[in-house]
Amino acid sequence: MFVRACRRRPVPHTPVWYMRQAGRSLPEYLRVREGVPMLEACARPDMIVEITLQPVRRYAVDAAIFFSDIVVPLKAIGVDLDIKPGVGPVIADPIRDKAAVERLRRLTPDDVPFTTEAIRGLVGELGSTPLIGFAGAPFTLASYLIEGGPSKNHDHTKAMMYGEPELWAELMDRLADMTIDYLKVQIEAGASAIQLFDSWVGAVGPQDYQESVLPHSRKIFDAIESLGVPRIHFGVATGELLGLMGEAGADVVGVDWRVPLDEAVHRVEPGKALQGNLDPAILFAPWEVVEQRARDILARGRTAEGHIFNLGHGVLPSTDPDVLARLTDLVHEASAER
């Protein structure tokens, strides 16, 4: 169902999954993670399997999303980093010169044996439910590496992009290679689809995206095309970039909550499915509001060649899991009525 929708084929109802569905708001997730740092959890196959399965058990979602973090492959190739609670990824030595860039190497399956083991285990547990693998896109990874952590203005990142274009291109190229390697590990282990997260790319304008970001994202999608799994591309605050993101080569373009899906249809080139795009904060409103907004998104999604229902970003930590369960059922029932 999910894979068919990614490929713009007919489905009996709109498939649904949620970004960050694997944890954060689930009490069983919090129990499993208690006292376990994020990067340790992402390197333990037993924990990866359990956390990935938790939302599938609780909600009638049409796909599971692999539990991990976009900085896992960076850690695996030797970058000194940590994920600090309430902050996010923090890089011990930000990468701002040629020598530091040249220390970034290719990733091998031996760097992430826990990923292969966990995905193989998940494929066996999930049965017919597809597993979505994922990775961070080069711009977002570069921003963390250059800034040293999350950034509002991405000033060091843009300074390199504008002022040292050759160094920027080298960094982005190496990150694209690492991302290709990491996605191939996931697909070869059994992932049914992949999503490339470019969480921070909304910080750049269309011209800079086209010149300094798009070639590297396209390189990734081109490299995994022959592996035959659907490819999803998602970024936040990327309304002005949706057309260019579609050109990068994914089969599905994720849309955040800022752009209505029927408008996104006009911004993205034909031959793409769309994914999205309920504002995660709407889940805190009364159910009548949630239902009305979800039905509106389904109606707008019918203007696309294919539609996968999702939130416009990740599940917020204090979201009531019962609301997500109810929303999943509503999406299935309301879309089946059509």
C-alpha positions in Angstrom: 0.0 0.0 0.0 2.6 2.5 1.1 5.0 1.5 -1.7 2.2 1.5 -4.3 1.3 5.1 -3.3 5.0 6.1 -3.5 5.0 4.8 -7.1 1.7 6.7 -7.8 -0.3 3.5 -8.3 -3.9 3.0 -7.1 -4.5 2.2 -3.5 -7.7 1.3 -1.6 -7.0 4.0 1.0 -4.4 6.7 1.6 -1.4 5.2 3.5 -0.1 6.9 6.6 3.0 7.0 8.7 4.4 9.7 11.0 7.9 11.2 11.2 9.3 10.6 14.6 6.5 8.0 15.2 9.2 5.8 16.7 9.3 7.2 20.1 9.3 10.6 21.9 5.6 10.6 22.8 5.1 6.9 23.7 5.4 5.9 27.3 6.8 2.5 26.3 9.6 4.4 24.4 10.4 6.5 27.4 10.7 3.4 29.6 13.0 1.6 27.1 15.2 4.7 26.7 15.4 5.6 30.4 19.1 6.1 31.3 20.3 5.2 27.8 21.9 8.0 25.8 20.5 8.5 22.3 23.7 7.4 20.4 23.9 4.3 22.5 20.3 3.5 21.7 21.0 3.9 18.0 23.8 1.4 18.1 22.0 -1.4 19.9 20.1 -3.7 17.5 17.7 -5.0 20.2 16.7 -1.4 21.2 16.4 -0.3 17.5 14.1 -3.2 16.8 11.9 -2.6 19.8 11.6 1.2 19.4 10.9 0.9 15.7 8.1 -1.7 16.4 6.4 0.2 19.2 4.4 2.6 17.1 3.5 -0.1 14.6 2.0 -2.1 17.4 0.1 0.9 18.7 -1.1 2.5 15.5 -2.4 1.0 12.2 0.3 2.8 10.3 1.2 1.5 6.8 5.0 1.8 7.2 7.6 1.7 10.0 10.4 4.2 10.2 13.9 2.9 11.3 14.8 4.2 14.7 18.1 6.1 14.4 19.5 9.6 14.0 20.9 11.4 11.0 24.3 11.9 12.8 24.8 8.1 13.3 26.9 7.7 10.1 29.1 10.7 11.1 29.8 9.1 14.4 30.5 5.8 12.7 33.2 7.3 10.5 35.0 8.9 13.5 33.5 12.4 14.0 33.6 13.3 17.7 30.0 14.2 18.5 27.3 13.6 21.0 23.5 14.2 21.1 22.8 16.3 24.1 19.2 16.2 25.5 17.3 19.4 24.8 20.1 20.6 22.5 20.7 18.1 19.7 23.9 17.0 18.0 27.0 18.8 19.3 30.3 18.5 17.4 33.5 18.6 19.5 35.7 20.1 16.7 33.7 22.0 14.1 34.8 21.4 10.5 35.9 24.7 8.9 39.1 24.0 7.0 40.4 21.7 4.2 42.3 19.4 6.6 39.2 18.8 8.6 37.2 18.1 5.5 39.7 15.7 4.2 39.5 13.6 7.4 35.9 12.6 6.5 36.1 9.2 4.9 33.7 6.8 3.1 31.5 4.6 5.3 31.6 0.8 5.0 29.1 -1.8 6.2 31.6 -2.7 8.9 31.2 0.8 10.4 27.5 0.2 11.1 27.0 -3.6 11.8 24.2 -2.7 14.2 22.2 -1.1 11.3 22.4 -4.3 9.2 21.5 -6.5 12.1 18.6 -4.4 13.3 17.1 -4.0 9.8 17.3 -7.7 9.1 15.6 -8.4 12.4 12.9 -5.8 11.7 12.1 -7.1 8.2 11.4 -10.5 9.8 9.2 -9.0 12.6 7.3 -6.5 10.3 6.2 -9.1 7.7 4.2 -7.2 5.1 4.7 -3.8 6.7 7.4 -1.9 4.8 10.4 -0.4 6.6 11.6 3.1 5.7 15.3 3.7 6.1 16.7 7.2 6.2 19.6 9.5 6.2 20.4 13.2 6.6 21.0 15.2 3.4 24.4 16.8 2.9 23.4 20.4 3.6 21.9 19.5 7.0 24.9 17.4 8.0 27.3 20.1 6.8 25.5 22.6 8.9 25.9 20.6 12.1 29.6 19.9 11.3 30.4 23.5 10.5 28.4 25.2 13.2 29.2 22.7 15.9 25.6 22.0 16.6 22.1 23.4 15.8 22.0 26.9 14.5 19.3 29.5 13.9 21.2 31.5 11.3 23.7 29.0 9.8 26.2 31.9 9.6 29.4 29.7 9.5 27.8 27.4 7.1 26.7 30.1 4.7 30.1 31.8 5.0 31.8 28.6 3.7 29.1 28.1 1.0 29.5 31.7 -0.3 33.1 32.5 0.5 34.9 29.1 0.0 32.8 27.4 -2.8 35.5 24.8 -3.6 35.9 23.7 0.1 32.1 23.7 0.4 31.8 21.5 -2.7 34.4 19.1 -1.3 32.6 18.8 2.0 29.2 18.3 0.4 30.6 15.7 -2.0 32.2 13.7 0.8 28.9 13.8 2.8 27.0 12.7 -0.3 29.3 9.7 -0.7 28.9 8.8 3.0 25.1 9.1 2.7 25.0 6.9 -0.4 27.1 4.3 1.5 24.8 4.4 4.5 21.5 4.2 2.5 22.9 1.3 0.5 23.6 -0.6 3.8 20.0 0.0 4.8 18.5 -1.0 1.4 20.7 -4.1 1.1 19.7 -5.2 4.6 16.0 -5.0 3.6 14.6 -1.5 3.8 11.6 -1.1 1.5 12.0 2.7 1.0 14.3 5.5 2.1 13.8 9.1 3.1 16.4 11.8 2.8 15.9 14.4 5.5 17.2 17.9 4.7 15.9 19.5 7.9 17.8 22.8 7.7 17.9 23.4 3.9 15.0 25.9 4.2 17.6 28.4 5.4 18.8 28.9 1.8 17.2 30.5 -1.2 16.4 28.9 -4.5 19.5 30.1 -6.4 21.9 29.0 -3.7 20.0 25.7 -3.4 20.3 25.1 -7.1 24.0 25.9 -7.3 25.3 24.6 -4.0 22.9 22.0 -2.7 20.9 20.4 -5.5 23.8 18.6 -7.3 24.8 16.8 -4.1 21.2 15.7 -3.3 20.8 14.6 -6.9 24.0 12.5 -6.7 22.5 10.6 -3.8 19.2 9.8 -5.5 20.9 8.9 -8.7 23.2 6.5 -6.9 20.4 4.5 -5.3 18.0 4.6 -8.2 19.1 1.2 -9.5 18.4 -0.4 -6.1 14.7 -0.1 -6.9 13.2 1.3 -3.7 11.0 4.4 -3.5 12.9 7.6 -2.5 11.4 10.3 -0.4 12.9 13.8 -0.1 11.8 16.0 2.9 12.8 19.4 4.3 11.4 22.0 6.7 10.4 25.5 5.6 11.1 24.5 2.0 8.0 25.9 0.3 10.2 28.0 -2.1 12.4 25.0 -2.9 9.7 22.3 -3.5 10.2 22.4 -7.3 13.9 22.1 -7.0 13.7 19.4 -4.4 11.6 17.4 -6.9 14.2 17.9 -9.5 16.8 16.2 -7.2 15.3 12.9 -8.2 13.1 11.5 -5.4 9.9 9.6 -6.2 8.1 11.4 -3.4 8.4 15.0 -2.2 7.6 15.6 1.4 5.7 18.9 2.1 5.7 20.6 5.5 2.6 22.2 6.9 3.3 25.7 5.5 2.2 24.9 1.9 -1.2 23.3 1.1 -0.8 20.1 -0.9 -2.9 21.3 -3.8 -0.5 24.3 -4.1 2.5 21.9 -3.8 1.2 20.0 -6.8 1.8 23.1 -8.9 5.2 23.6 -7.5 6.5 20.1 -8.0 7.1 18.7 -11.4 4.7 15.9 -12.7 5.6 12.4 -12.0 6.0 12.8 -8.2 3.9 11.7 -5.3 3.5 14.0 -2.3 3.8 13.3 1.4 2.3 15.3 4.2 1.3 17.5 5.8 -0.8 18.1 9.0 0.8 20.6 11.3 2.0 18.5 14.3 0.6 21.2 16.7 -3.0 20.6 15.5 -2.9 17.3 17.4 -3.3 19.4 20.6 -6.6 20.9 19.4 -10.0 19.4 20.0 -10.7 16.3 18.0 -13.3 18.1 15.7 -10.5 20.4 14.6 -8.0 17.5 14.0 -10.7 15.7 11.9 -11.6 18.7 9.9 -7.9 19.5 9.1 -7.1 15.9 8.3 -10.1 15.6 5.9 -9.0 18.8 4.2 -5.5 17.5 3.7 -6.9 14.2 2.2 -9.1 16.3 -0.2 -6.1 18.4 -1.3 -3.9 15.3 -1.5 -6.3 13.8 -4.1 -5.0 16.5 -6.6 -1.6 14.8 -6.5 -0.6 11.8 -8.6 0.0 9.9 -5.3 -0.4 10.9 -1.7 1.0 9.5 1.6 -0.5 11.1 4.7 2.0 12.3 7.2 2.6 15.2 9.6 4.3 18.3 8.2 7.2 17.5 10.6 7.9 15.1 13.5 5.5 14.1 16.2 5.9 16.5 19.2 7.0 14.9 22.4 3.9 15.7 24.4 1.5 14.4 21.8 -1.3 12.1 23.1 -0.7 8.7 21.4 -4.4 8.0 21.4 -4.9 11.0 19.1 -2.4 9.6 16.6 -4.2 6.2 16.8 -7.5 7.9 16.1 -6.0 10.0 13.3 -4.6 6.9 11.6 -8.0 5.2 11.6 -9.7 8.4 10.3 -7.2 8.7 7.4 -7.9 5.1 6.4 -11.6 5.3 6.7 -12.1 8.8 5.2 -9.9 8.0 2.2 -11.5 4.6 1.6 -14.9 6.3 1.4 -13.7 7.9 -1.8 
